[in-house]
Amino acid sequence: MHLNSPLAQTSFSILSALRDAFASMGRDIIDFTPKLAVSLIITFVGWVIGLVVARTLISFFARTGLDRLFHGSSLSNSFSSAGIKIPPGALLGKAAFWLILLFSLKAAADNAGLRDLSDIVAAVFRFLPKAIVAIIIVATGFFVADLLRRATIATLGKLGLDYAKTLGSLVFGFVLVIVLTVALAQLGIQAGLLIASVEILLGSLALAMALALGLGLRDAAGGLIAGVYAKDVFKPGTTVEIGGEPCIIQGIGPLTAKLLRSDGSFLVIPNTRLTLETIPAHPAVEEIQ
């Protein structure tokens, strides 16, 4: 085949292009290899430093007793009820490890000229402050919600209400939903659907409670109010006449009063009977004194 023929010229052009391409690729590999080695060393050193810092923090919290101090706090109980049982030393250690590793990856990517990877790590760093603030909001809100739940259960439990735990859980859920909404807004996530769902849920609960109080719990609500007044008027040990029979008040609960009869048996009457009827009463001995 003649060297000046079109086919020969085409073949020579292809071979020349391949030779130039492989030569350029070889030069790029030779130039990139030292950068890759340095980047791997930077990443490895960052990984080692992260492990050392993490273990140091874990050991410090364990030796100083900060983990035990946190474990005995109400905040730890709140986190435990949510399934979060990691000690603060381990939590801070993991956070420090990943933060140092991200710094190392950013430096390694910049050294190797990997702009895409560097931009991703930089975006993570820009997002971290928002994430930290959101975590603080959720942790604080969870703690407050748990305190309100415990306070609700304790207060209603003293009144003898059987549904104290249910109302406490409702208060906890309501506060937690508000906190999550604020945290999502901090992260730049639209929470419109969550807010709409909460509004529908609260409206349904309010309607259900209104119907229950207006219909099924009307008598119970009257008994609760009567119990409050009866406790102020009739003290334990007061003698009252019920149906012409003298009885001694032993205690007044949220809905009923417990009376001791002359034969040693007990009589339980609704609180409304003490407040709505005219009942002769004799004060207890300590009240007279």
C-alpha positions in Angstrom: 0.0 0.0 0.0 1.4 3.4 -1.1 2.2 5.8 1.8 0.5 8.6 0.0 -2.8 6.7 -0.4 -5.8 8.0 1.6 -6.0 4.7 3.6 -2.4 4.9 4.7 -2.8 8.5 5.7 -5.9 7.7 7.7 -4.2 4.8 9.5 -1.1 7.0 10.3 -3.4 9.7 11.7 -5.2 7.2 14.0 -2.0 5.7 15.2 -0.6 9.2 15.8 -3.7 10.2 17.7 -3.6 7.1 19.9 0.1 7.6 20.6 -0.5 11.2 21.7 -3.5 10.1 23.8 -1.6 7.4 25.6 1.4 9.7 26.0 -0.8 12.4 27.5 -2.5 9.8 29.8 0.9 8.6 30.9 2.0 12.1 31.8 -1.2 12.7 33.7 -0.7 9.5 35.7 2.9 10.4 36.4 1.9 13.9 37.5 -1.1 12.7 39.5 0.6 9.8 41.3 2.6 12.0 43.8 -0.5 14.1 44.5 -2.5 10.9 45.1 0.2 9.6 47.5 0.2 12.9 49.4 -3.6 12.9 49.5 -3.7 9.4 50.9 -1.1 10.3 53.5 -3.1 13.4 54.5 -6.3 11.2 54.8 -4.5 8.5 56.8 -2.9 11.1 59.2 -6.3 12.7 59.7 -7.9 9.3 60.4 -5.2 8.6 63.0 -5.5 12.0 64.6 -9.3 11.6 64.7 -9.0 8.2 66.4 -6.6 9.6 69.0 -8.8 12.6 69.8 -11.9 10.4 70.0 -10.3 8.0 72.4 -8.9 10.8 74.4 -12.3 12.4 74.8 -13.9 9.1 75.7 -11.2 8.3 78.3 -11.4 11.9 79.7 -15.2 11.7 80.3 -14.9 8.2 81.8 -12.0 9.1 84.2 -13.5 12.4 85.4 -16.9 10.8 86.0 -18.7 13.1 83.6 -20.3 10.1 82.0 -21.6 8.9 85.4 -22.8 12.4 86.2 -24.8 12.6 83.0 -26.1 9.1 83.4 -27.7 10.1 86.7 -29.3 13.3 85.3 -32.9 13.7 84.1 -31.6 14.5 80.7 -30.1 11.1 80.4 -33.4 9.6 81.4 -35.1 11.6 78.7 -32.7 10.4 76.1 -33.0 6.8 77.3 -36.7 6.9 76.9 -36.1 7.9 73.3 -33.7 5.0 72.8 -30.5 7.2 72.9 -28.2 5.5 75.3 -24.8 6.6 74.1 -22.6 8.3 76.7 -21.7 12.0 76.1 -18.0 11.1 75.9 -18.6 8.6 73.1 -20.9 11.0 71.4 -18.4 13.9 71.4 -15.6 11.5 70.4 -17.5 10.3 67.3 -18.3 13.9 66.4 -14.7 14.9 66.8 -13.5 12.0 64.7 -15.7 12.7 61.8 -15.0 16.4 61.9 -11.3 15.8 61.7 -11.7 13.3 59.0 -13.8 15.7 56.9 -11.1 18.3 57.3 -8.5 15.8 56.1 -10.6 14.8 53.1 -11.1 18.5 52.2 -7.3 19.0 52.3 -6.6 15.8 50.4 -9.1 16.7 47.7 -7.6 20.2 47.3 -4.1 18.7 47.0 -5.2 16.2 44.4 -7.1 18.8 42.4 -10.4 16.9 42.9 -12.7 20.0 42.9 -15.9 18.0 42.9 -15.0 16.1 46.0 -13.7 19.3 47.7 -17.0 21.1 46.9 -19.0 18.3 48.4 -17.0 18.3 51.6 -17.2 22.2 51.7 -21.0 21.9 51.4 -21.1 19.5 54.3 -19.1 22.0 56.4 -21.6 24.8 55.4 -24.4 22.5 56.5 -22.8 21.5 59.8 -23.7 24.7 61.8 -27.4 24.4 60.9 -27.3 20.7 61.8 -25.7 21.4 65.2 -28.3 24.1 66.0 -31.1 21.7 64.9 -29.7 18.9 67.2 -29.5 21.3 70.1 -33.1 22.4 69.5 -34.3 18.8 69.3 -32.3 17.8 72.5 -33.6 20.8 74.5 -37.1 20.4 73.2 -37.1 16.7 74.0 -35.9 17.4 77.5 -38.6 20.1 78.1 -41.3 17.8 76.6 -40.3 15.0 78.9 -40.4 17.3 81.9 -43.9 18.5 81.0 -45.0 14.9 80.5 -43.7 13.9 84.0 -45.3 17.0 85.6 -48.6 16.3 83.9 -48.6 12.7 85.0 -47.6 13.6 88.5 -50.2 16.3 88.9 -53.1 14.4 87.4 -51.9 11.2 89.3 -52.4 13.1 92.6 -56.0 13.8 91.6 -56.5 10.0 91.0 -57.2 10.3 87.3 -56.7 7.0 85.4 -55.9 8.8 82.1 -53.0 10.8 83.5 -50.4 8.9 81.5 -52.5 9.3 78.3 -52.7 13.1 78.8 -49.0 13.2 79.7 -48.1 11.4 76.4 -50.3 13.8 74.5 -48.5 16.8 76.0 -45.2 15.2 75.2 -46.1 14.5 71.6 -47.5 18.0 71.1 -44.4 19.7 72.3 -42.1 17.3 70.4 -44.0 18.0 67.1 -43.5 21.8 67.6 -39.8 21.2 68.4 -39.4 19.1 65.3 -41.1 21.7 63.1 -38.7 24.4 64.4 -35.7 22.1 63.8 -36.7 21.3 60.3 -37.2 25.0 59.5 -33.6 25.5 60.8 -32.4 23.0 58.3 -34.3 24.7 55.5 -36.8 21.8 55.2 -40.3 22.8 54.5 -42.6 21.4 57.2 -45.9 22.6 55.8 -47.3 19.1 55.6 -46.3 18.3 59.2 -47.9 21.5 60.5 -51.1 20.9 58.6 -51.2 17.3 60.0 -50.7 18.6 63.5 -53.5 21.2 63.1 -55.9 18.6 61.8 -54.9 16.3 64.7 -55.3 19.0 67.4 -58.6 20.1 65.9 -59.9 16.5 66.0 -58.7 16.0 69.6 -60.3 19.3 70.7 -63.6 18.3 69.0 -63.5 14.9 70.6 -62.8 16.3 74.1 -65.6 18.9 73.7 -68.1 16.2 72.8 -66.8 13.9 75.6 -67.1 16.7 78.2 -70.4 17.8 76.9 -71.9 14.3 76.8 -70.2 11.4 78.4 -68.0 13.2 81.0 -70.5 15.9 82.1 -71.3 14.1 85.3 -67.6 13.3 85.9 -66.6 17.0 85.4 -69.3 18.0 87.9 -67.9 15.5 90.4 -64.4 16.8 90.0 -65.5 20.4 90.7 -67.6 19.2 93.6 -64.6 17.3 95.0 -62.5 20.5 95.1 -65.2 22.4 97.1 -65.9 19.4 99.4 -62.2 19.1 100.3 -62.2 22.7 101.5 -65.4 22.3 103.6 -65.2 18.7 104.9 -61.9 17.7 106.5 -61.1 14.1 107.4 -62.6 13.2 110.7 -65.7 15.4 110.2 -68.9 13.7 111.2 -71.8 14.1 108.8 -75.3 12.8 108.7 -76.2 10.9 105.6 -79.9 9.7 105.6 -80.1 10.4 109.3 -77.1 8.1 110.0 -73.9 9.7 111.5 -70.8 8.9 109.5 -67.1 10.0 109.7 -65.4 11.3 106.6 -62.2 9.2 106.0 -61.2 10.9 102.7 -62.5 12.8 99.7 -61.3 11.7 96.3 -61.7 13.3 92.9 -65.2 11.9 92.3 -66.3 10.2 95.6 -66.1 10.5 99.4 -65.3 7.6 101.7 -67.3 7.6 105.0 -67.0 5.3 108.0 -70.3 4.1 109.4 -71.0 3.4 113.1 -70.9 -0.4 112.5 -67.4 -0.2 111.1 -68.4 -0.5 107.4 -67.6 2.0 104.8 -70.0 4.1 102.7 -68.9 5.7 99.4 -71.0 8.6 98.1 -70.5 11.0 95.1 -69.0 14.4 96.0 -72.0 16.1 94.5 -74.1 14.9 97.4 -71.9 16.7 99.9 -72.0 20.0 98.0 -75.6 20.0 96.6 -77.5 18.7 99.6 -77.9 20.2 103.1 -76.0 17.9 105.3 -75.5 18.4 109.1 -71.9 18.2 110.0 -69.7 18.2 113.2 -66.1 19.3 112.8 -63.2 16.9 113.7 -61.7 17.2 117.2 -58.5 18.8 115.9 -60.6 21.5 114.2 -62.3 22.4 117.4 -59.0 22.6 119.3 
